[in-house]
Amino acid sequence: MLCWMLGPLPVVLGSGIMVMASYFYMDAPRSSVMLRTMYAATAKPVFGLLFTVLICAMIMKLENVFRTIFEWDCWSIVARLSYCAYNIHVTIIRYTASLSTVPFQHSTMALVQYYIFILVVSLLLSIPLWLLVEEPMNRVWKLYLRSSSKTTQVQEKIKLK
């Protein structure tokens, strides 16, 4: 029973930590320094501990909903595109910020829409970048490494004779 609970526990408690953090951003008088200090001192270690438990549960292959999500086959596509998306996302953020003629509204829904937009556009623009730049360069690099290892093998054979 305890092993089964380790799977969803970090996600539930991690979400709780994020909700607790919203307490410090309310339009109300500030909390006491002692309360803010205690939260700041414990939030990150607890959050890190919870994700350590989640990672250990995934390594031990505990069967639950989260394992099926993390082992989904479509993550391999995102993993291949991640470096190109990483390289291009700052440009997309700057471009979208430069197009804005009015101040940005910081509501939760607006932020979620903006993050999803940046994510989708970054992944879509990283597809041609991966196909035309990264993958051909990886293949050229692999060919170079193979040929250099073959040349060293041939040179070693010549030296032995």
C-alpha positions in Angstrom: 0.0 0.0 0.0 2.8 2.4 0.9 4.7 1.7 -2.4 1.5 2.5 -4.4 1.1 5.8 -2.7 4.7 6.9 -3.5 3.7 7.5 -7.2 1.0 10.2 -6.9 2.3 11.6 -3.5 5.0 13.9 -5.0 2.7 15.4 -7.5 -0.1 16.0 -5.0 2.2 17.5 -2.4 4.2 19.5 -5.0 1.0 21.1 -6.2 0.1 21.9 -2.6 3.5 23.6 -2.2 2.8 25.8 -5.2 -0.7 26.7 -3.9 0.8 27.6 -0.6 3.2 29.9 -2.3 0.3 31.9 -3.8 -0.5 33.0 -0.2 2.5 35.3 -0.4 1.3 37.0 -3.6 -2.2 38.0 -2.4 -3.3 41.6 -2.3 -3.2 41.8 1.4 -0.7 43.0 4.1 2.6 41.1 3.9 3.1 38.1 6.1 5.5 38.2 9.0 9.2 37.9 8.2 9.4 34.7 10.3 6.6 33.0 8.2 8.2 34.1 4.9 11.6 32.9 6.1 10.3 29.5 7.2 8.5 29.0 3.9 11.6 30.1 1.9 13.8 27.8 3.9 11.6 24.7 3.5 9.8 25.0 0.2 12.7 24.1 -2.2 14.1 21.2 -0.1 10.7 19.7 0.3 9.9 20.2 -3.4 13.2 18.5 -4.3 12.6 15.7 -1.9 9.2 15.0 -3.4 10.6 14.9 -6.9 13.3 12.6 -5.7 10.7 10.3 -4.4 8.9 10.5 -7.8 12.1 9.7 -9.7 12.9 6.8 -7.4 9.3 5.5 -7.9 9.8 5.7 -11.7 13.2 4.0 -11.5 11.8 1.2 -9.4 9.0 0.9 -12.0 6.1 1.3 -9.6 2.9 0.8 -11.6 0.6 3.8 -11.6 -0.8 6.5 -13.9 2.3 8.6 -13.8 4.5 5.9 -15.1 2.4 5.4 -18.2 2.5 9.1 -18.8 6.2 9.3 -18.5 6.8 6.3 -20.7 4.6 7.6 -23.5 6.2 7.1 -26.9 5.5 10.6 -28.1 8.1 12.0 -25.6 10.8 10.7 -27.9 9.7 13.2 -30.6 9.8 16.0 -28.1 13.2 14.9 -26.8 14.7 15.0 -30.3 13.3 18.5 -30.9 14.2 19.8 -27.5 17.6 21.2 -28.3 16.4 23.1 -31.4 13.4 24.4 -29.4 15.8 25.5 -26.7 17.9 27.4 -29.2 14.9 29.1 -30.9 12.5 29.8 -28.0 14.2 33.0 -26.8 13.9 34.5 -30.3 10.2 33.6 -30.4 9.7 35.2 -27.0 11.5 38.4 -28.0 9.6 38.5 -31.3 6.2 38.1 -29.7 7.1 40.7 -27.1 8.1 43.2 -29.8 4.7 42.7 -31.6 2.8 43.8 -28.5 1.5 47.4 -28.6 -0.3 47.2 -25.2 0.9 46.2 -21.8 0.6 42.5 -21.1 -2.2 41.4 -18.7 -0.9 39.2 -16.0 -3.9 37.0 -15.4 -3.5 33.3 -14.9 -5.4 32.5 -18.2 -3.3 35.0 -20.2 -0.1 33.5 -18.9 -1.1 29.9 -19.6 -2.1 30.9 -23.1 1.2 32.7 -23.7 3.2 29.7 -22.4 1.3 27.3 -24.5 1.7 29.5 -27.5 5.5 29.8 -27.0 5.7 26.0 -26.5 3.8 25.1 -29.6 5.5 27.6 -31.9 8.9 26.6 -30.6 8.2 23.0 -31.2 6.8 23.6 -34.7 9.7 25.8 -35.8 12.2 23.4 -34.4 11.0 20.6 -36.7 12.5 22.1 -39.9 15.6 23.2 -37.9 16.1 19.6 -36.7 15.4 18.1 -40.2 17.7 20.5 -42.0 20.5 21.3 -39.6 20.8 19.1 -36.5 20.1 15.6 -37.9 22.3 16.0 -41.0 25.1 17.4 -38.8 24.8 14.4 -36.4 25.1 12.0 -39.3 28.1 13.8 -40.7 29.7 13.8 -37.3 29.1 10.0 -36.9 30.6 9.4 -40.3 33.6 11.4 -39.4 34.1 9.6 -36.1 33.8 6.2 -37.9 36.2 7.2 -40.6 38.7 8.6 -38.1 38.5 5.4 -36.0 39.1 3.3 -39.2 42.1 5.4 -40.1 43.6 4.9 -36.7 43.0 1.2 -36.9 44.7 1.1 -40.4 47.6 3.1 -39.0 48.0 0.8 -36.1 48.0 -2.3 -38.4 50.7 -0.6 -40.6 52.8 0.1 -37.5 52.5 -3.5 -36.4 53.8 -4.8 -39.7 
